[in-house]
Amino acid sequence: MKQIFILSVFLFLGLCSQTAHACSCGPPPSKEQQQKALDAPVDPTLKEFWAEQFNGVVFIGTVIKIEKITVKEFDEPRRIKKVTVDVDRAWVGETGETFVIYTSLGKGGDCGVPYAKGQKYFFRAEVIGGRHWTNICSPWDPDTYLVKIFDKMFEQKPRPQ
């Protein structure tokens, strides 16, 4: 039971956003840690967090459009990327057939994700200031072990029609 709790805490911390300074994200879990997380039974507390407390979305999709836009942040203009995604699979939050997320430009240590049009990604985007945000510390490889964990934790939601 103690191992399940430890794995749950590890998974929770690995997926929850941290305030990143100069994009210092911490090391990714080892293959052994990933396998332990995959082998562990679903922790109901962790599932409850993702289902009821996480303010955002978790899904896989393909980037179909990237726009650089200017937004006002603390009364100052800021350039960011608005990324439109064709949703393939979703586990947490409400998405449509397409979904928009935001990230920083990825220049000068601002922690933006270098998304590319036509590429598939794993998205964990948290609502901050009314927008769904991702950063370089969020897992984004579509082949991440987290896909299997979310498949195990939640039934995959069918693609919106």
C-alpha positions in Angstrom: 0.0 0.0 0.0 2.9 2.3 0.8 4.4 1.7 -2.7 1.1 2.6 -4.3 0.9 5.9 -2.3 4.5 6.7 -3.2 3.9 6.0 -6.9 0.7 8.1 -6.8 2.6 11.1 -5.3 5.3 10.7 -7.9 2.8 10.7 -10.7 0.9 13.6 -9.2 4.1 15.7 -8.9 5.3 14.7 -12.3 2.1 15.9 -14.0 1.3 19.0 -11.9 2.7 22.2 -13.1 5.4 23.9 -11.1 6.4 27.4 -11.4 9.4 27.1 -13.6 12.3 29.4 -13.4 14.6 29.5 -16.4 12.9 26.2 -17.5 14.5 24.1 -14.8 12.0 21.3 -14.9 13.7 18.5 -13.0 14.7 15.1 -14.3 12.1 12.9 -16.0 11.3 9.6 -14.3 13.5 6.7 -15.0 12.3 3.7 -17.0 12.1 1.8 -13.8 9.9 4.5 -12.2 7.7 4.6 -15.3 7.3 0.8 -15.2 6.4 0.9 -11.5 3.7 3.5 -12.2 2.4 1.5 -15.1 2.2 -1.7 -13.0 0.6 0.0 -10.0 -3.2 -0.2 -9.6 -5.1 3.0 -10.2 -5.1 5.2 -7.0 -8.6 6.5 -6.4 -7.3 9.7 -4.9 -5.2 10.4 -7.9 -8.1 9.6 -10.3 -10.3 11.9 -8.2 -7.8 14.7 -8.5 -7.7 14.5 -12.3 -11.4 14.0 -12.7 -12.6 16.7 -10.2 -9.9 19.0 -9.1 -7.5 19.5 -12.1 -8.5 22.7 -13.9 -7.5 21.9 -17.4 -7.4 19.2 -20.1 -5.4 16.1 -20.9 -5.4 14.8 -24.5 -3.5 13.8 -27.6 -3.8 15.7 -30.8 -2.1 17.0 -33.9 -1.1 20.7 -34.3 -2.9 22.2 -37.2 -2.2 25.9 -36.7 0.3 28.0 -34.8 -0.2 31.8 -34.5 1.9 34.3 -32.7 -0.4 36.7 -31.0 -0.1 39.6 -28.6 -2.0 39.6 -25.3 -2.1 42.0 -22.4 -0.6 40.7 -19.2 -0.4 43.0 -16.2 -1.2 45.9 -18.5 1.8 45.0 -20.7 1.8 43.5 -24.2 3.2 40.0 -24.4 3.8 37.8 -27.4 2.7 34.2 -27.1 1.8 31.3 -29.3 -1.9 30.3 -29.9 -1.8 26.6 -31.0 -4.9 25.0 -32.6 -5.0 21.2 -32.2 -7.0 18.5 -33.9 -8.0 16.3 -30.9 -7.4 12.5 -31.3 -8.0 11.2 -27.8 -9.1 13.0 -24.6 -9.2 11.9 -21.0 -9.7 14.9 -18.8 -11.6 18.1 -19.4 -13.9 19.1 -22.3 -12.4 19.4 -25.7 -14.1 19.6 -29.1 -12.9 18.2 -32.4 -10.3 21.0 -32.3 -8.9 22.7 -29.2 -6.8 25.8 -28.6 -3.9 25.9 -26.1 -1.3 28.6 -25.4 2.4 28.5 -24.7 5.2 31.1 -24.5 7.3 31.7 -27.6 10.1 29.5 -26.4 12.8 32.1 -26.6 15.1 33.5 -23.9 14.2 30.9 -21.2 10.4 31.6 -21.3 9.6 27.9 -21.1 7.4 27.8 -24.3 7.0 24.5 -26.1 8.5 24.2 -29.6 5.3 22.8 -31.2 5.4 22.1 -35.0 2.5 22.1 -37.3 1.5 18.6 -38.4 3.1 16.9 -35.3 1.3 14.9 -32.7 1.7 15.7 -29.0 0.4 14.7 -25.5 -1.1 17.8 -24.0 -1.7 18.6 -20.4 -2.9 22.2 -20.4 -3.9 24.0 -17.2 -6.2 27.0 -17.1 -4.3 30.1 -16.1 -5.8 33.5 -16.6 -8.7 32.1 -18.6 -6.5 30.2 -21.2 -5.2 26.6 -21.4 -1.4 26.8 -21.0 1.4 24.4 -21.6 5.1 24.8 -20.9 8.3 22.9 -21.6 8.0 21.2 -18.2 4.7 19.6 -19.2 5.0 16.1 -20.8 4.5 16.4 -24.5 5.8 13.3 -26.2 2.8 11.4 -27.6 4.5 8.1 -26.8 4.8 8.9 -23.1 4.0 6.2 -20.6 1.4 8.6 -19.3 -0.9 7.7 -22.2 -1.2 4.2 -20.8 -1.7 5.5 -17.3 -4.5 7.8 -18.4 -6.0 4.9 -20.5 -6.0 2.8 -17.3 -7.3 5.6 -15.1 -10.1 6.8 -17.4 -11.9 5.3 -20.3 -10.8 7.1 -23.3 -13.4 9.6 -24.4 -14.3 9.1 -28.1 -13.2 11.8 -30.5 -15.8 14.5 -30.7 -17.9 14.4 -33.9 
